[in-house]
Amino acid sequence: MTDYTLKAEVRDNMGKGASRRLRRLEGQVPAIVYGGDKEPLTISLPHKDLSRALEDEAFYSHIITIKIGRKSEKVILKDLQRHPAKPIIVHADFLRVSAKEKINVKVPLHFLNAESSKGVKLEGGSVITQLNELEVSTLPKDLPEFIEVDLQEVGAGDTLHISDVVLPKGVESVALSHGSDHDLAILTIKKPKGAAADDSAEAEGEEDAAE
């Protein structure tokens, strides 16, 4: 597990003008830490440090330590605002976490054996992905960096749903907690062109033979 630690400073100046000066003149990102039984805390942290951390996929679904002087906060990244045209992080929101309270986090899905799967290698299908991440509920200690989905035995025409994903111990799907009608498709192996027509013709041939 990667240890993500960011150094920050308390920010006293508020407002859009102060935030712009912070980003432009000091290379800092305005941010807020909120949640738990403490008051929201406005902070700033170096743009280069946050930008470097964001290059790692695991950062988005990982417990982060923010050091502010001699104190520290355990948080997860909850929201991020980027400039629409420039590679600039405009603002970040961090949510405090407690070791005893479950949190909802979107975790990346890693699809294994896609090219060697039955549906692709043997049947000529192609992988169509509907979901690249899954929102889960878990205690911080059980939070996975990613969730693996093995496609080895998935055939052409098959669709995997959230309920087909094997989740780590202590991790639950937020969608499925709302009922089976929220069991969304995450991936389909599409049959190659002409396969559907061939299947239909084969079925008709079998019916004619039976008659």
Backbone hydrogen bonds in HBPLUS format (Angstrom, degrees):
<---DONOR---> <-ACCEPTOR-->    atom                        ^
c    i                          cat <-CA-CA->   ^        H-A-AA   ^      H-
h    n   atom  resd res      DA  || num        DHA   H-A  angle D-A-AA Bond
n    s   type  num  typ     dist DA aas  dist angle  dist       angle   num
A0065-THR N   A0004-TYR O   2.89 MM  61  6.18 172.1  1.90 157.5 160.2     1
A0006-LEU N   A0065-THR O   2.84 MM  59  6.31 158.0  1.88 160.9 168.5     2
A0067-LYS N   A0006-LEU O   2.79 MM  61  6.14 157.2  1.84 156.6 164.1     3
A0008-ALA N   A0067-LYS O   2.84 MM  59  5.98 160.1  1.87 170.6 165.4     4
A0009-GLU N   A0044-SER O   2.93 MM  35  5.41 155.9  1.98 153.9 161.9     5
A0044-SER N   A0009-GLU O   2.84 MM  35  5.41 141.6  1.99 150.0 161.2     6
A0011-ARG N   A0042-THR O   2.86 MM  31  5.43 175.0  1.87 133.3 132.3     7
A0019-SER N   A0015-GLY O   3.09 MM   4  6.32 154.0  2.16 146.1 153.8     8
A0020-ARG N   A0016-LYS O   2.92 MM   4  6.14 155.8  1.98 149.8 155.8     9
A0021-ARG N   A0017-GLY O   3.06 MM   4  6.32 161.6  2.10 148.7 153.3    10
A0022-LEU N   A0018-ALA O   2.96 MM   4  6.12 151.8  2.04 142.4 150.6    11
A0023-ARG N   A0019-SER O   3.05 MM   4  6.31 155.1  2.11 147.4 152.8    12
A0024-ARG N   A0020-ARG O   2.86 MM   4  5.99 166.9  1.88 154.8 159.0    13
A0025-LEU N   A0021-ARG O   2.85 MM   4  5.49 161.5  1.89 142.7 149.0    14
A0026-GLU N   A0022-LEU O   3.28 MM   4  5.24 139.7  2.46 115.1 126.0    15
A0028-GLN N   A0022-LEU O   3.14 MM   6  5.52 170.0  2.15 136.5 135.4    16
A0047-HIS N   A0027-GLY O   2.88 MM  20  5.63 176.7  1.88 148.3 147.5    17
A0029-VAL N   A0045-LEU O   2.79 MM  16  5.35 159.9  1.83 149.5 155.7    18
A0045-LEU N   A0029-VAL O   3.13 MM  16  5.35 148.8  2.23 133.4 141.6    19
A0092-ALA N   A0030-PRO O   3.32 MM  62  6.82 142.4  2.47 139.3 149.4    20
A0031-ALA N   A0043-ILE O   2.84 MM  12  5.21 153.2  1.92 154.8 148.9    21
A0043-ILE N   A0031-ALA O   2.91 MM  12  5.21 163.9  1.93 134.5 139.9    22
A0032-ILE N   A0092-ALA O   3.07 MM  60  6.63 144.5  2.20 152.4 163.3    23
A0094-PHE N   A0032-ILE O   2.84 MM  62  6.11 162.7  1.87 167.6 172.3    24
A0033-VAL N   A0041-LEU O   2.81 MM   8  5.05 157.5  1.86 144.7 152.5    25
A0041-LEU N   A0033-VAL O   2.75 MM   8  5.05 161.5  1.78 151.4 158.0    26
A0034-TYR N   A0094-PHE O   3.01 MM  60  6.49 157.7  2.06 162.0 167.9    27
A0096-ARG N   A0034-TYR O   2.81 MM  62  5.96 170.3  1.82 169.5 172.0    28
A0050-LEU N   A0046-PRO O   3.18 MM   4  6.49 168.3  2.20 157.9 160.2    29
A0051-SER N   A0047-HIS O   2.84 MM   4  5.88 164.2  1.86 155.0 160.3    30
A0052-ARG N   A0048-LYS O   3.07 MM   4  6.04 153.7  2.15 135.3 141.9    31
A0053-ALA N   A0049-ASP O   3.08 MM   4  6.29 156.7  2.13 143.9 150.2    32
A0054-LEU N   A0050-LEU O   2.96 MM   4  6.18 149.8  2.06 148.6 156.8    33
A0055-GLU N   A0052-ARG O   3.24 MM   3  5.48 153.9  2.31 103.1 110.9    34
A0056-ASP N   A0053-ALA O   3.12 MM   3  5.78 164.0  2.15 117.2 122.1    35
A0059-PHE N   A0056-ASP O   3.05 MM   3  5.64 152.6  2.13 117.5 125.0    36
A0060-TYR N   A0057-GLU O   3.28 MM   3  6.08 151.3  2.37 120.4 124.9    37
A0061-SER N   A0058-ALA O   3.12 MM   3  5.52 151.2  2.20 110.7 118.8    38
A0064-ILE N   A0075-VAL O   2.72 MM  11  5.19 177.2  1.72 160.8 161.6    39
A0075-VAL N   A0064-ILE O   2.85 MM  11  5.19 168.0  1.86 154.8 158.9    40
A0066-ILE N   A0073-GLU O   2.89 MM   7  5.16 167.1  1.90 152.1 156.1    41
A0073-GLU N   A0066-ILE O   2.86 MM   7  5.16 149.0  1.95 138.3 148.6    42
A0068-ILE N   A0071-LYS O   2.81 MM   3  5.28 159.1  1.85 141.1 148.1    43
A0071-LYS N   A0068-ILE O   3.14 MM   3  5.28 153.2  2.21 129.8 126.3    44
A0097-VAL N   A0074-LYS O   2.99 MM  23  5.90 152.0  2.07 148.1 146.0    45
A0076-ILE N   A0095-LEU O   2.96 MM  19  5.41 140.2  2.13 137.6 149.3    46
A0095-LEU N   A0076-ILE O   2.94 MM  19  5.41 160.6  1.97 159.0 161.1    47
A0078-LYS N   A0093-ASP O   2.88 MM  15  5.49 163.1  1.91 148.4 152.0    48
A0079-ASP N   A0093-ASP O   3.36 MM  14  4.96 158.3  2.42 129.9 128.7    49
A0093-ASP N   A0079-ASP O   2.90 MM  14  4.96 166.0  1.92 145.6 143.8    50
A0081-GLN N   A0091-HIS O   2.88 MM  10  5.10 168.6  1.90 157.2 155.1    51
A0090-VAL N   A0081-GLN O   2.68 MM   9  5.28 144.5  1.80 139.9 150.1    52
A0091-HIS N   A0081-GLN O   3.28 MM  10  5.10 156.2  2.34 130.5 132.2    53
A0083-HIS N   A0088-ILE O   2.82 MM   5  5.35 161.8  1.86 161.1 163.4    54
A0088-ILE N   A0086-LYS O   2.73 MM   2  5.41 141.1  1.88 103.9  92.6    55
A0101-GLU N   A0098-SER O   3.19 MM   3  5.34 163.2  2.22 109.2 114.3    56
A0103-ILE N   A0138-THR O   2.79 MM  35  5.59 160.4  1.83 150.2 149.7    57
A0138-THR N   A0103-ILE O   3.05 MM  35  5.59 155.0  2.11 147.6 153.9    58
A0105-VAL N   A0136-VAL O   2.93 MM  31  5.51 153.9  1.99 152.4 160.2    59
A0136-VAL N   A0105-VAL O   2.81 MM  31  5.51 167.4  1.83 152.3 152.0    60
A0107-VAL N   A0134-LEU O   2.86 MM  27  5.30 173.4  1.86 138.0 137.1    61
A0134-LEU N   A0107-VAL O   2.82 MM  27  5.30 158.0  1.87 147.2 151.5    62
A0147-ILE N   A0108-PRO O   2.94 MM  39  6.35 152.9  2.01 157.7 166.6    63
A0109-LEU N   A0132-ASN O   2.82 MM  23  5.37 162.7  1.85 142.3 137.4    64
A0110-HIS N   A0147-ILE O   2.83 MM  37  5.95 168.2  1.85 149.8 152.7    65
A0149-VAL N   A0110-HIS O   2.86 MM  39  6.07 154.6  1.93 157.4 155.9    66
A0112-LEU N   A0149-VAL O   2.85 MM  37  5.95 164.7  1.88 144.4 149.5    67
A0151-LEU N   A0112-LEU O   2.97 MM  39  5.91 164.2  2.00 146.0 150.6    68
A0117-SER N   A0114-ALA O   3.38 MM   3  5.29 162.9  2.41 100.7 105.3    69
A0120-VAL N   A0117-SER O   3.25 MM   3  5.41 132.0  2.49 100.2 112.1    70
A0121-LYS N   A0117-SER O   2.86 MM   4  5.77 151.8  1.94 159.2 166.1    71
A0118-LYS N   A0152-GLN O   3.02 MM  34  6.10 149.1  2.12 137.3 143.2    72
A0122-LEU N   A0118-LYS O   3.20 MM   4  5.26 138.7  2.38 120.5 132.4    73
A0123-GLU N   A0118-LYS O   3.22 MM   5  6.52 133.2  2.45 151.7 163.4    74
A0119-GLY N   A0154-VAL O   2.82 MM  35  5.81 144.1  1.95 155.7 144.9    75
A0125-GLY N   A0119-GLY O   2.69 MM   6  5.34 151.8  1.77 151.5 151.2    76
A0124-GLY N   A0120-VAL O   3.12 MM   4  4.75 130.0  2.38 116.5 120.4    77
A0126-SER N   A0190-LYS O   2.97 MM  64  5.19 148.3  2.08 136.8 146.7    78
A0190-LYS N   A0126-SER O   2.72 MM  64  5.19 143.5  1.85 169.4 157.0    79
A0128-ILE N   A0188-THR O   2.74 MM  60  5.17 165.5  1.76 168.8 172.6    80
A0188-THR N   A0128-ILE O   2.87 MM  60  5.17 160.2  1.91 151.0 157.7    81
A0130-GLN N   A0186-ILE O   2.89 MM  56  4.78 157.2  1.94 120.2 125.0    82
A0131-LEU N   A0186-ILE O   3.19 MM  55  4.67 162.8  2.22 124.5 120.8    83
A0174-VAL N   A0135-GLU O   3.10 MM  39  5.81 175.9  2.10 140.0 141.2    84
A0137-SER N   A0172-GLU O   2.78 MM  35  5.23 153.9  1.85 146.8 155.3    85
A0172-GLU N   A0137-SER O   3.08 MM  35  5.23 160.7  2.12 145.3 151.3    86
A0142-ASP N   A0139-LEU O   2.93 MM   3  5.50 148.2  2.03 119.8 129.0    87
A0143-LEU N   A0140-PRO O   3.27 MM   3  5.26 165.8  2.29 105.6 109.8    88
A0154-VAL N   A0151-LEU O   3.06 MM   3  5.22 165.7  2.08 115.0 119.4    89
A0158-ASP N   A0155-GLY O   3.05 MM   3  5.47 158.0  2.10 131.8 133.8    90
A0157-GLY N   A0189-ILE O   2.57 MM  32  5.51 169.1  1.58 164.0 166.9    91
A0189-ILE N   A0158-ASP O   3.06 MM  31  5.78 161.7  2.10 164.4 170.3    92
A0160-LEU N   A0187-LEU O   2.76 MM  27  5.30 161.6  1.80 158.9 165.2    93
A0186-ILE N   A0160-LEU O   2.83 MM  26  5.81 168.2  1.84 148.3 152.0    94
A0187-LEU N   A0160-LEU O   3.43 MM  27  5.30 161.1  2.46 139.6 138.5    95
A0164-ASP N   A0161-HIS O   2.89 MM   3  5.35 153.5  1.96 113.1 121.8    96
A0162-ILE N   A0184-LEU O   2.97 MM  22  5.84 141.6  2.12 157.1 168.7    97
A0165-VAL N   A0162-ILE O   3.03 MM   3  5.53 162.4  2.07 116.6 122.2    98
A0171-VAL N   A0168-PRO O   3.15 MM   3  5.63 149.4  2.25 140.6 138.4    99
A0177-SER N   A0174-VAL O   3.21 MM   3  5.21 132.6  2.45  95.0 107.9   100
A0178-HIS N   A0175-ALA O   3.04 MM   3  5.60 159.4  2.08 113.6 120.2   101
A0179-GLY N   A0176-LEU O   3.09 MM   3  5.22 165.4  2.12 107.0 111.2   102
A0182-HIS N   A0179-GLY O   3.09 MM   3  5.79 162.2  2.12 119.4 123.4   103
A0183-ASP N   A0180-SER O   3.10 MM   3  5.33 152.5  2.18 117.0 116.3   104
A0184-LEU N   A0182-HIS O   2.90 MM   2  5.60 124.6  2.21 111.5  95.1   105
A0195-ALA N   A0192-PRO O   3.03 MM   3  5.64 160.5  2.07 137.5 141.6   106
A0198-ASP N   A0194-GLY O   2.95 MM   4  6.11 154.7  2.02 145.7 153.3   107
A0199-ASP N   A0195-ALA O   2.88 MM   4  6.10 155.3  1.94 148.2 154.5   108
A0200-SER N   A0196-ALA O   3.01 MM   4  6.26 154.5  2.08 144.1 150.8   109
A0201-ALA N   A0197-ALA O   2.92 MM   4  6.17 162.5  1.95 151.3 155.6   110
A0202-GLU N   A0198-ASP O   2.90 MM   4  6.06 155.7  1.96 147.2 154.2   111
A0203-ALA N   A0199-ASP O   2.98 MM   4  6.18 152.7  2.05 143.4 150.6   112
A0204-GLU N   A0200-SER O   2.97 MM   4  6.28 157.9  2.02 149.5 155.4   113
A0205-GLY N   A0201-ALA O   2.94 MM   4  6.15 153.8  2.01 146.0 153.3   114
A0206-GLU N   A0202-GLU O   3.03 MM   4  6.28 150.8  2.12 144.8 152.0   115
A0207-GLU N   A0203-ALA O   3.03 MM   4  6.34 151.7  2.12 145.6 153.3   116
A0208-ASP N   A0204-GLU O   2.95 MM   4  6.25 158.5  2.00 151.2 156.5   117
A0209-ALA N   A0205-GLY O   2.99 MM   4  6.19 156.9  2.04 145.2 151.5   118
A0210-ALA N   A0206-GLU O   3.00 MM   4  6.19 149.3  2.09 141.6 150.0   119
A0211-GLU N   A0207-GLU O   3.00 MM   4  6.32 151.4  2.09 147.3 154.6   120
